[in-house]
Amino acid sequence: MKLRLKNALLGIGLVLLAAMPMSADYDAGQAAYDAGDYATALREWKQLAEQGNASAQNSLGRMYHKGEGVPQDYAEAAKWYRLAAEQGYAGAQYNLGDLYFLGRGVPEDGAEAMKWFLHAAEQGHAEAQEVLRLLQEFGDMMRDMSRD
């Protein structure tokens, strides 16, 4: 019985240890990014992003969106943002909405932009909430002007 318990605890410990590098790799990518070492950030985040890490996917999207360490590529940014957004990552949902709103890397599509802004706003994303407020305000103003 003691041997089974030891083996179970050892197994749990190994699982926890295996999970730790994922966080450390993201943090290493963030530290590199903050230091302007985009090549290292790209290397760290790409591996995590391909494994489905939404934070890394959003960060890669941002690098392609801004052209930091990679050629600026809105379509590639949209690809990474979408992967994170579909996992419920609010920042990526906002970023993807922004690309749809401006028609960068994806067709300009107000309805699709609103969908992603709403998803982000519902999670408390302040910028998405502000965009929705402004769109509502200006939409109301435009309707009022058309009535005159």
Disulfide bonds with the S-S distance in Angstrom:
none
